[in-house]
Amino acid sequence: MTLPIYPDMEDNSQRSAGASAILNTAEIFCSAMKANGYQAGIYASTNWWNNELEPLAFDSNYHHWIAQWSSREPMSADCELWQYSSKGDKA
């Protein structure tokens, strides 16, 4: 695999677990992927990065894929992938 493996961390059902559990889950997943020789990253909306995952937002140990449906680029220093629309064609 040449691309990182990204879990989608923005499911609202996880919010009841609390911010520390969400962060812990993300870190466990990414650590397990890295331990097995894969690149790991986190996929989430800007809202989730700002409110639930903020401690990881500038963590360069993991790749960052941000969903921000707007013409403005995300403000994360470590944003590597930017999903700017929910519409598109299969290539």
C-alpha positions in Angstrom: 0.0 0.0 0.0 1.3 3.4 -0.9 -1.3 5.6 0.8 -2.0 5.8 4.5 -5.0 4.0 6.1 -7.5 6.5 7.5 -10.3 5.7 9.9 -13.3 8.1 9.7 -13.4 9.6 13.1 -16.5 11.9 12.8 -19.4 9.6 13.7 -21.7 11.5 16.2 -22.3 8.3 18.1 -18.7 8.5 19.4 -19.3 11.9 21.0 -20.9 10.3 24.1 -17.7 8.4 24.8 -16.0 11.8 25.4 -13.0 13.5 23.9 -10.3 11.5 25.7 -11.8 8.2 24.5 -12.0 9.5 20.9 -8.4 10.6 21.0 -7.4 7.3 22.6 -9.1 5.4 19.8 -7.4 7.4 17.1 -4.0 6.9 18.7 -4.5 3.2 19.2 -5.6 2.7 15.6 -2.7 4.8 14.2 -0.1 3.1 16.5 -1.3 -0.3 15.5 -1.1 0.5 11.8 2.4 1.9 12.2 3.5 -1.1 14.2 2.4 -3.3 11.4 4.4 -1.3 8.8 1.6 0.9 7.4 1.2 4.6 7.2 -1.7 5.9 9.3 -3.8 9.0 9.3 -7.1 10.4 10.6 -10.0 11.5 8.4 -12.5 14.0 9.9 -14.4 17.2 9.2 -13.0 20.6 10.3 -15.5 20.6 13.1 -14.2 17.3 14.4 -10.6 18.4 14.1 -11.3 21.6 16.0 -13.6 20.2 18.7 -12.8 16.5 19.2 -9.4 15.8 17.8 -7.6 19.2 18.4 -4.6 17.7 20.2 -3.9 15.6 17.1 -4.5 18.4 14.6 -0.8 19.5 14.6 0.6 16.1 15.4 3.0 15.2 12.5 3.1 11.5 13.6 -0.1 10.9 11.6 -1.4 12.0 8.2 -4.4 14.4 8.2 -7.3 14.2 5.8 -9.8 17.1 6.4 -13.3 17.3 5.0 -14.1 21.0 4.6 -16.7 21.7 2.0 -15.7 25.2 1.1 -13.4 27.1 -1.3 -11.1 28.0 1.7 -8.3 25.7 2.4 -8.3 24.2 5.9 -6.2 26.0 8.5 -4.4 22.9 9.9 -0.6 23.1 9.4 -0.5 19.4 8.8 -3.4 19.0 6.4 -2.2 16.7 3.6 -5.5 15.8 2.0 -8.4 18.2 1.7 -11.9 17.0 0.7 -13.5 20.2 -0.5 -16.8 18.8 -1.9 -19.2 15.9 -1.5 -19.7 15.8 -5.2 -17.4 14.4 -7.9 -16.8 11.9 -10.6 -15.1 8.5 -10.3 -11.8 8.7 -12.1 
